[in-house]
């Protein structure tokens, strides 16, 4: 059986969790030691109570977001639509690509090493561009 004091402390702890306080700070606020909170965190029923308090915290934030959206707050509206109606309201970004490129030093070093190895194995000819001759017949 749980004493009135223990029930009040547990309720105060869970209320602190509900408003966003972390478990250790909530435990210290009601006078629990770190050892006690670690022990309680092994109790399945206590973990369920904490999970419910955390869910209530998230629902409270969602309610605030919804109220802001109802009052016309653009970012709140956008967040709700992007997350709840993603297929219709997804944020599509068009990226323009220009011709400038940047290379990482590692890429340049590896190309350099490959060129040196090619020179060693096949000589300078291996690095020369292939020249294709075009045969042309004169017609008269």
C-alpha positions in Angstrom: 0.0 0.0 0.0 1.2 3.5 -0.9 1.2 6.2 1.8 -0.5 9.6 1.2 3.0 11.2 1.1 4.3 8.8 -1.5 1.2 9.3 -3.6 1.5 13.1 -3.4 5.2 12.9 -4.3 4.5 10.6 -7.2 1.7 12.9 -8.5 4.0 15.9 -8.2 6.8 14.0 -10.0 4.5 13.0 -12.8 3.2 16.6 -13.1 6.7 17.8 -13.4 7.3 15.3 -16.2 4.1 16.4 -17.9 5.3 20.0 -18.0 8.6 19.0 -19.5 11.0 18.5 -16.6 13.4 15.6 -16.9 13.1 12.6 -14.6 16.2 13.3 -12.5 15.2 17.0 -11.9 11.6 16.0 -11.2 12.8 13.4 -8.7 15.0 15.9 -7.0 12.2 18.4 -6.8 10.0 16.0 -4.8 13.0 15.0 -2.6 13.8 11.6 -4.2 17.4 10.5 -4.4 18.9 9.4 -7.7 19.0 5.9 -6.4 15.2 5.9 -5.7 14.4 7.2 -9.2 16.7 4.4 -10.7 14.8 1.9 -8.6 11.4 3.2 -9.7 12.5 3.2 -13.3 12.6 -0.6 -13.1 8.9 -0.8 -12.1 6.7 -1.4 -15.1 3.7 0.4 -13.6 5.8 3.5 -12.8 7.3 3.4 -16.3 3.7 3.4 -17.7 2.8 6.3 -15.6 5.8 8.3 -16.8 4.9 7.3 -20.4 1.4 8.7 -19.9 2.7 11.9 -18.4 5.1 12.3 -21.4 2.2 11.7 -23.8 0.1 14.3 -22.0 3.1 16.7 -22.4 3.1 16.1 -26.2 -0.6 16.4 -26.5 -0.4 19.8 -24.6 2.1 21.0 -27.2 -0.1 19.8 -30.0 -3.1 21.6 -28.5 -1.1 24.8 -28.3 0.0 24.4 -31.9 -3.5 23.7 -33.1 -4.8 26.9 -31.2 -2.1 28.9 -32.9 -3.1 27.5 -36.3 -6.7 28.3 -35.6 -5.7 32.0 -34.9 -4.0 32.1 -38.3 -0.3 31.6 -37.2 1.3 30.7 -40.6 4.1 28.6 -39.2 1.7 26.6 -37.1 -0.6 26.0 -40.0 2.4 25.0 -42.2 3.7 22.5 -39.5 0.3 20.9 -39.1 -0.4 20.6 -42.9 3.2 19.4 -43.7 2.9 16.7 -41.0 -0.7 15.6 -41.0 -1.4 16.1 -44.7 2.1 15.5 -46.1 0.8 14.1 -49.5 -1.1 17.2 -50.2 1.1 19.8 -48.5 4.7 18.5 -48.7 7.4 21.1 -48.9 8.9 20.8 -52.4 12.2 22.5 -52.9 13.4 23.2 -56.4 17.2 23.3 -56.5 18.9 25.1 -59.3 22.2 23.6 -60.4 24.8 25.8 -62.0 28.0 24.7 -63.7 30.4 25.5 -60.8 31.7 22.4 -59.1 33.8 21.9 -56.1 36.1 18.9 -55.5 37.2 17.5 -52.2 40.9 17.2 -51.6 40.6 13.5 -51.3 39.1 13.2 -54.8 42.0 15.3 -56.2 44.6 13.2 -54.4 43.1 9.9 -55.5 42.9 11.1 -59.2 46.5 12.2 -58.9 47.6 8.8 -57.5 45.7 7.0 -60.3 47.4 9.2 -63.0 50.9 8.5 -61.5 50.1 4.7 -61.4 48.9 4.9 -65.0 52.1 6.6 -66.0 54.2 4.0 -64.3 52.5 1.1 -66.0 51.8 2.5 -69.5 54.0 5.6 -70.0 52.9 9.0 -71.2 51.0 7.6 -74.1 48.3 6.3 -71.7 47.5 9.9 -70.8 47.3 11.3 -74.3 43.9 11.8 -75.7 42.8 9.4 -78.4 42.9 11.0 -81.8 40.4 9.7 -84.3 41.3 10.2 -87.9 38.5 10.9 -90.3 38.9 9.5 -93.8 37.6 11.9 -96.4 37.3 11.2 -100.2 37.4 14.1 -102.6 34.6 14.2 -105.1 35.0 16.1 -108.1 
